[in-house]
Amino acid sequence: WLESSPYIENKPLKGEEKADVAIIGGGFTGVSTAYFLKKAEPGLKVVLLEGEVIGFGASGRNGGFSMTLFGLTLAITALRFGKQRALEAQIYMEKSVDLVRDLVKEHKIDCDYEHPGFLRVATAPRLEKRILHEIDLAHKLGLKGIEWLDRNKTLEQVNSPLYRGAWWEPRCGILNPAKLVRGMKKVVEGMGVNVYECSPVTEIKRDTSIHLKTPEGSVAANKLVIATNAYSHLIPQLKRKQVPVFTHIVLTEPLTKIHFDEIRWQNRQGIEDARDLVHYYRLTIDNRLLMGGRDVSLSFGRNMDRDLNEKTFAGLEDDIWRTFPILKGIKITHRWGGPVSVTLDLAPAIGYLGDKRVVYSLGCVGHGVSLTHMNGWTLSDMILEKETERSRVFFVNRSIIPFPPEPLRFLVSHAIKGYLRLEDRIIDTSYR
């Protein structure tokens, strides 16, 4: 994604700046927050600081699904927070998907946006039961537009020997995430936001103002938005609220008519399976197959260098031809990985940090393209001290179960990952 279109980065911050609101993080959350702040109050002085380049983190390296999933599953959200809050979360996410679609349309952002809908496919009997349970819960909550497709109807849409049926939901977009976040960067700059790249924040101090230091400059702000998501553990006050988990992606050469004659996939839906460590896959604008997931990598301490995992890449390549046998031997042109922000209870969190001058957002759990844009609107409301349906949502300023300190954090993360891998292996092996 990051190399799919030309990009010239902004200069780093040099010297001193003053701002009404400073934002740390140049991904979807940070740029969206800047957008909604300036839209609400055009006279605000907003400064955005990105440590690398816009879209460097999860926002430029994800699968490009704008979807309604909150946390890991609807059932887990209901178990953790109750059915009413699970419904509230789903409605928030539905509005989030619509928001991304509307922003792209309103600002004519060139990000290869399509709105083909979403299939969650069942590839084993136990996963079929899991999806049917999710659909039953969705219907009991009163949610509309979600239905079960039996095996024959699923295969009419996308032909794979693994498919037993699917969750169908029309509300899902697919897009190029790097082009989206960089397109939104142009929009906010046009609104008067000062965006500085290659400007990592090395120090935060709070007194009558909030003081941020970068290698070559500083910002004194009245309020602060910490939009660092998977990098939030690098900030001491946030380090136990989430961990970075690295997901991995492979990309094929363009598929041909021969491939599509066999696979079908004429409607180009985004697809996930229902494993704990999901596979997610979709077609790009030039008909390449992107497949990600299967397994994740974990980091220790402050280490964020876990993008590459050759074992997972090899497994994903095998998964491509197992899913679509006609693609056996197809050339893989790109392999990459990126960090996902995961809380211990597998649900997003937004909150105040210390006092109401500082807000944060984290824990997108790998489904953040739509969520982060709505969260930016929510953070804007909080910064502007507005009481809205967004600022009242249940996961704003909620209690977060903390991860233990290192090395226990690493061990707990591995234990959770190990359980998920074992359950997936049992399901996969029992069916094969």
C-alpha positions as MATLAB code, in Angstrom:
seq = 'WLESSPYIENKPLKGEEKADVAIIGGGFTGVSTAYFLKKAEPGLKVVLLEGEVIGFGASGRNGGFSMTLFGLTLAITALRFGKQRALEAQIYMEKSVDLVRDLVKEHKIDCDYEHPGFLRVATAPRLEKRILHEIDLAHKLGLKGIEWLDRNKTLEQVNSPLYRGAWWEPRCGILNPAKLVRGMKKVVEGMGVNVYECSPVTEIKRDTSIHLKTPEGSVAANKLVIATNAYSHLIPQLKRKQVPVFTHIVLTEPLTKIHFDEIRWQNRQGIEDARDLVHYYRLTIDNRLLMGGRDVSLSFGRNMDRDLNEKTFAGLEDDIWRTFPILKGIKITHRWGGPVSVTLDLAPAIGYLGDKRVVYSLGCVGHGVSLTHMNGWTLSDMILEKETERSRVFFVNRSIIPFPPEPLRFLVSHAIKGYLRLEDRIIDTSYR';
ca = [
       0.000    0.000    0.000;
       2.689    2.473    1.021;
       4.406    2.208   -2.366;
       1.212    2.169   -4.434;
       1.271    5.902   -5.183;
       3.892    8.682   -5.080;
       4.270   10.406   -1.733;
       6.371   13.324   -0.525;
       6.600   13.528    3.248;
       6.263   16.777    5.162;
       9.210   18.375    6.886;
       9.801   17.683   10.581;
       8.912   20.193   13.261;
      11.679   22.730   13.882;
      11.473   25.404   16.523;
       8.621   26.209   18.876;
       4.893   26.038   18.137;
       1.803   26.871   20.145;
      -1.474   25.067   19.619;
      -4.961   24.789   20.998;
      -4.772   21.030   20.393;
      -1.762   18.842   19.666;
      -2.191   15.345   18.233;
       0.405   12.587   18.495;
       0.013   10.038   15.716;
      -0.539   10.393   11.976;
      -2.744    7.384   11.340;
      -6.497    7.227   10.815;
      -7.296    8.196   14.420;
      -5.052   11.248   14.529;
      -5.961   12.583   11.102;
      -9.676   11.964   11.675;
      -9.548   13.774   15.025;
      -7.870   16.748   13.368;
     -10.582   16.757   10.698;
     -13.496   16.806   13.141;
     -11.842   19.402   15.393;
     -11.414   21.806   12.496;
     -14.853   21.040   11.123;
     -16.434   21.874   14.491;
     -14.252   24.911   15.250;
     -12.359   26.173   12.188;
     -10.444   28.740   14.260;
      -8.655   26.145   16.398;
      -4.887   25.871   16.008;
      -4.270   22.127   15.554;
      -0.796   20.610   15.247;
      -0.311   16.936   14.317;
       3.004   15.182   14.995;
       3.893   11.889   13.315;
       7.082   10.059   14.307;
       7.597    8.482   10.880;
       5.384    9.266    7.868;
       1.600    9.474    7.623;
       0.191    5.945    7.537;
       3.430    4.313    8.702;
       1.750    2.175   11.363;
      -1.403    0.071   11.202;
      -3.212    2.654    9.058;
      -0.951    2.024    6.082;
      -0.394   -1.703    6.494;
      -3.781   -3.304    7.181;
      -5.993   -5.323    4.852;
      -8.168   -2.368    3.886;
     -11.520   -3.598    5.261;
     -13.983   -0.934    6.427;
     -16.261   -3.236    8.414;
     -18.666   -3.383   11.351;
     -16.848   -5.814   13.648;
     -16.194   -4.417   17.141;
     -13.540   -6.334   19.060;
     -13.205  -10.050   18.309;
     -16.837  -11.185   17.871;
     -20.337   -9.961   18.659;
     -20.797  -12.834   21.132;
     -17.616  -11.999   23.049;
     -18.655   -8.338   23.255;
     -22.060   -9.408   24.626;
     -20.405  -11.727   27.144;
     -17.991   -9.032   28.340;
     -20.318   -6.006   28.363;
     -23.874   -7.340   28.062;
     -26.244   -7.592   25.113;
     -27.413   -3.975   25.200;
     -23.856   -2.691   24.928;
     -23.086   -5.213   22.201;
     -25.988   -3.679   20.266;
     -24.642   -0.185   20.998;
     -21.215   -1.228   19.709;
     -22.663   -2.690   16.509;
     -24.656    0.474   15.791;
     -21.518    2.581   16.423;
     -19.626    0.397   13.946;
     -22.374    0.546   11.319;
     -22.257    4.335   11.521;
     -18.450    4.114   11.280;
     -18.585    2.214    7.981;
     -21.069    4.734    6.609;
     -18.844    7.585    7.798;
     -15.801    6.319    5.891;
     -17.863    5.854    2.733;
     -19.255    9.384    3.083;
     -15.851   10.997    3.753;
     -14.377    9.356    0.671;
     -17.291   10.535   -1.450;
     -17.505   14.063   -0.011;
     -13.801   14.808   -0.378;
     -13.287   12.776   -3.568;
     -10.447   10.809   -1.991;
      -8.700    8.527   -4.478;
      -8.296    5.368   -2.384;
      -9.754    2.632   -4.640;
     -12.908    2.522   -2.523;
     -15.494   -0.176   -3.255;
     -18.558   -1.166   -1.213;
     -19.079   -4.845   -2.063;
     -20.213   -6.213    1.308;
     -18.727   -8.860    3.585;
     -18.718  -12.653    3.872;
     -17.632  -14.480    7.026;
     -17.189  -17.996    5.708;
     -17.508  -21.274    7.601;
     -14.694  -23.684    6.717;
     -15.432  -26.402    9.307;
     -18.569  -27.751   11.060;
     -17.676  -26.105   14.371;
     -17.118  -22.776   12.637;
     -20.470  -23.109   10.903;
     -22.108  -23.452   14.333;
     -20.122  -20.447   15.582;
     -21.337  -18.236   12.731;
     -24.942  -19.404   13.048;
     -24.796  -18.555   16.767;
     -23.484  -15.073   15.915;
     -26.262  -14.517   13.374;
     -28.889  -15.718   15.846;
     -27.535  -13.271   18.441;
     -27.531  -10.447   15.892;
     -31.165  -11.127   15.033;
     -32.173  -11.335   18.708;
     -30.565   -7.919   19.204;
     -32.729   -6.579   16.408;
     -29.927   -6.026   13.909;
     -30.923   -5.931   10.244;
     -29.103   -6.785    7.034;
     -27.209   -9.838    8.338;
     -28.138  -13.263    6.985;
     -26.895  -16.814    6.563;
     -26.041  -18.094    3.105;
     -26.076  -21.871    2.804;
     -23.307  -23.718    1.018;
     -24.861  -23.500   -2.452;
     -25.605  -19.784   -2.188;
     -22.109  -19.122   -0.850;
     -20.485  -21.043   -3.698;
     -22.533  -19.058   -6.197;
     -20.741  -15.974   -4.849;
     -17.231  -17.359   -4.270;
     -16.236  -20.924   -5.122;
     -13.974  -22.714   -2.650;
     -13.923  -26.387   -1.603;
     -13.599  -25.212    2.013;
     -16.847  -23.243    2.219;
     -19.878  -24.641    4.067;
     -21.842  -21.392    4.250;
     -21.351  -17.757    5.226;
     -22.489  -14.717    7.188;
     -23.504  -12.118    4.608;
     -23.548   -8.416    5.413;
     -23.838   -5.708    2.742;
     -22.265   -2.977    4.911;
     -18.533   -3.315    4.208;
     -16.070   -1.341    2.130;
     -12.661   -2.309    0.799;
      -9.997    0.273    0.006;
      -6.331    1.164   -0.163;
      -5.675    2.302    3.434;
      -2.463    4.218    2.743;
      -4.148    6.249    0.007;
      -7.094    6.921    2.321;
      -5.059    8.231    5.269;
      -2.825   10.292    2.992;
      -5.878   11.619    1.183;
      -7.347   12.663    4.530;
      -4.018   14.310    5.366;
      -4.469   16.580    2.327;
      -7.996   17.367    3.451;
      -6.957   18.439    6.972;
      -4.025   20.464    5.668;
      -6.514   22.285    3.472;
      -8.479   23.055    6.635;
      -5.409   24.599    8.253;
      -3.936   21.739   10.308;
      -0.130   21.812   10.626;
       1.150   18.288    9.932;
       4.753   17.423   10.772;
       6.304   14.088    9.822;
       9.512   12.463   11.076;
       8.790   14.251   14.366;
       8.695   11.649   17.152;
       7.585   12.988   20.518;
      10.378   12.300   23.001;
       8.904   13.976   26.074;
       5.496   15.021   27.395;
       5.183   17.404   30.348;
       1.995   18.756   31.847;
       1.603   21.995   33.826;
      -0.571   24.956   32.863;
       0.074   23.845   29.290;
       1.035   20.481   27.797;
       4.588   20.525   26.463;
       5.759   18.131   23.761;
       9.377   17.768   22.711;
      10.612   16.429   19.392;
      14.243   16.074   18.254;
      14.238   19.530   16.657;
      11.287   21.352   18.145;
       8.554   21.660   20.723;
       4.821   22.313   20.998;
       2.969   23.979   23.870;
      -0.708   22.983   23.669;
      -3.818   23.515   25.729;
      -5.048   19.991   25.037;
      -3.563   16.748   23.731;
      -4.822   13.761   21.724;
      -2.746   10.589   21.964;
      -3.646    8.705   18.795;
      -0.884    6.113   18.981;
      -2.950    2.889   19.068;
      -0.507   -0.071   18.761;
       2.400    2.165   19.801;
       0.669    3.261   23.012;
       2.794    1.003   25.215;
       5.691    3.371   24.475;
       3.901    5.987   26.609;
       4.358    5.111   30.311;
       0.806    5.994   31.393;
      -0.660    3.773   28.640;
       1.819    0.920   28.468;
      -0.287   -1.636   30.339;
      -3.586   -0.834   28.610;
      -2.750   -2.665   25.364;
      -0.111   -4.710   23.569;
       0.993   -4.566   19.933;
       0.208   -7.760   18.037;
       1.625   -8.153   14.537;
      -0.464   -9.534   11.694;
       0.981  -10.571    8.336;
      -0.122  -10.286    4.710;
       0.858  -11.726    1.326;
      -0.170  -10.322   -2.058;
      -0.337  -12.220   -5.347;
       0.198  -11.166   -8.905;
      -3.054  -10.156  -10.673;
      -5.587  -12.935  -11.147;
      -6.654  -13.769  -14.709;
      -9.946  -14.620  -16.409;
      -9.099  -18.323  -16.058;
      -8.877  -17.864  -12.279;
     -12.153  -15.949  -12.073;
     -13.959  -18.490  -14.250;
     -13.222  -21.011  -11.498;
     -13.414  -18.859   -8.359;
     -16.220  -16.525   -9.531;
     -16.012  -13.724   -6.905;
     -17.627  -11.316   -9.365;
     -19.053   -9.194   -6.539;
     -15.613   -8.730   -4.932;
     -16.777   -9.078   -1.314;
     -14.345   -8.794    1.561;
     -13.932  -12.209    3.210;
     -12.909  -13.510    6.632;
     -13.219  -16.985    8.069;
     -14.400  -17.690   11.611;
     -11.213  -19.065   13.165;
      -9.895  -17.405   16.334;
      -6.822  -16.253   14.393;
      -8.743  -15.381   11.256;
      -7.776  -15.408    7.634;
      -8.896  -12.208    5.903;
      -8.728  -11.723    2.173;
      -9.969   -9.502   -0.628;
      -9.237   -8.385   -4.162;
      -7.289   -5.222   -4.853;
      -8.253   -2.730   -7.531;
      -5.979   -4.551  -10.036;
      -7.352   -7.994   -9.081;
      -4.507   -9.193   -6.917;
      -5.484  -11.470   -4.030;
      -4.495  -10.116   -0.639;
      -4.517  -12.699    2.152;
      -3.591  -11.980    5.740;
      -3.931  -13.391    9.220;
      -3.493  -17.101   10.065;
      -1.160  -16.333   12.974;
       0.287  -13.333   14.795;
       3.690  -12.305   16.134;
       4.306  -10.804   19.565;
       6.918   -8.363   20.782;
       8.741   -7.981   24.078;
       9.043   -4.642   25.851;
       9.419   -1.687   23.495;
      10.381   -3.789   20.468;
       8.247   -3.002   17.399;
      10.352   -4.882   14.845;
       8.123   -7.919   14.242;
       6.699   -7.125   10.817;
       8.283  -10.096    9.043;
       7.521  -13.735    9.860;
       8.672  -16.166    7.174;
       6.792  -19.118    8.701;
       3.503  -17.225    8.632;
       4.146  -15.934    5.117;
       4.762  -19.516    3.927;
       1.601  -20.693    5.683;
      -0.462  -17.958    4.052;
       0.848  -18.936    0.624;
      -0.270  -22.524    1.274;
      -3.627  -21.242    2.534;
      -4.197  -19.442   -0.779;
      -4.136  -22.617   -2.866;
      -5.996  -24.633   -0.222;
      -8.765  -22.052   -0.381;
      -8.608  -21.706   -4.162;
      -6.785  -24.740   -5.665;
      -6.573  -23.127   -9.113;
      -4.156  -20.570   -7.619;
      -1.514  -23.163   -6.713;
       1.830  -21.817   -7.900;
       0.652  -18.244   -8.355;
       3.418  -15.699   -7.835;
       3.573  -13.792   -4.553;
       4.786  -10.256   -5.220;
       4.660   -8.652   -1.754;
       4.869   -9.748    1.879;
       4.489   -7.436    4.848;
       3.259   -7.102    8.386;
       2.052   -4.462   10.781;
       0.988   -3.866   14.379;
      -2.518   -4.176   15.792;
      -3.538   -2.723   19.165;
      -5.067   -5.382   21.447;
      -6.487   -4.915   24.944;
      -6.676   -7.800   27.402;
     -10.461   -8.018   27.074;
     -10.283   -7.709   23.264;
     -12.361   -4.521   23.023;
     -11.543   -0.938   22.002;
     -11.074    1.807   24.583;
     -11.188    5.596   24.522;
     -10.544    7.706   27.579;
      -9.072   10.623   29.474;
      -5.531   10.403   30.757;
      -4.855   12.197   34.029;
      -7.362   14.980   33.399;
      -9.762   16.029   30.675;
      -7.082   17.912   28.767;
      -5.620   14.643   27.454;
      -7.509   11.906   25.597;
      -6.413    8.618   24.030;
      -7.758    5.859   21.778;
      -6.485    2.282   21.456;
      -7.491   -1.375   21.128;
      -8.927   -1.616   17.620;
      -8.140   -5.387   17.626;
      -7.437   -5.481   13.900;
     -10.732   -3.973   12.703;
      -9.887   -0.305   12.912;
     -10.317    1.222    9.452;
     -13.897    2.308   10.084;
     -13.662    2.428   13.886;
     -10.753    4.880   13.975;
     -12.576    7.445   11.874;
     -15.585    7.451   14.179;
     -13.253    7.430   17.198;
     -11.646   10.578   15.810;
     -15.064   12.242   15.888;
     -15.585   10.977   19.435;
     -12.182   12.276   20.575;
     -12.992   15.641   18.999;
     -16.225   15.801   21.008;
     -14.314   14.985   24.188;
     -11.618   17.595   23.545;
     -14.301   20.209   22.825;
     -16.184   19.099   25.955;
     -19.315   18.294   23.999;
     -21.912   15.876   25.337;
     -22.935   13.762   22.333;
     -24.128   10.253   21.541;
     -20.502    9.472   20.678;
     -18.941   10.817   23.872;
     -21.537    8.860   25.880;
     -20.776    5.491   24.253;
     -19.986    2.837   26.865;
     -16.349    2.248   25.926;
     -15.444    5.906   26.506;
     -13.460    6.131   29.747;
     -14.244    2.515   30.576;
     -12.188    0.452   32.995;
      -9.454   -1.443   31.172;
      -8.078   -4.690   32.563;
      -4.329   -4.017   32.629;
      -1.692   -6.327   31.260;
       0.882   -7.340   33.882;
       4.368   -5.806   33.634;
       7.130   -7.498   31.646;
       8.107  -10.303   31.520;
       4.661  -11.477   32.642;
       3.007   -9.442   29.891;
       4.939  -11.383   27.280;
       4.058  -14.703   28.925;
       0.357  -13.832   29.222;
       0.252  -12.730   25.579;
       1.888  -15.980   24.499;
      -0.503  -18.011   26.625;
      -3.532  -16.349   24.995;
      -2.025  -16.781   21.539;
      -1.183  -20.412   22.307;
      -4.757  -21.183   23.316;
      -6.160  -19.553   20.161;
      -3.669  -21.415   17.953;
      -4.470  -24.732   19.632;
      -8.216  -24.310   19.189;
      -7.753  -23.376   15.526;
      -5.459  -26.358   14.980;
      -7.990  -28.741   16.524;
     -10.778  -27.340   14.330;
      -8.643  -27.440   11.172;
      -7.266  -30.950   11.834;
     -10.598  -32.485   12.823;
     -12.184  -31.300    9.578;
      -9.341  -32.183    7.248;
];
